Amino acid sequence: MTDKSERQLAIETLRELIDDIRHAMLVTVDCSGNLRSRPMCTAGH
């Protein structure tokens, strides 16, 4: 996806797919390799 219009189309498609999602999980990895998950509300909700 090097063409800017293809990238923009992919971004718009992603926005449409996640538009109705109200909550998400942020997952990070610590220095020991353990996963930590945190619930989050999406912007505007």
HELIX and SHEET records of a PDB file:
HELIX    1   1 LYS A    4  ILE A   18  1                                  15    
SHEET    1   A 2 HIS A  23  VAL A  29  0                                        
SHEET    2   A 2 LEU A  35  CYS A  41 -1                                        
END                                                                             
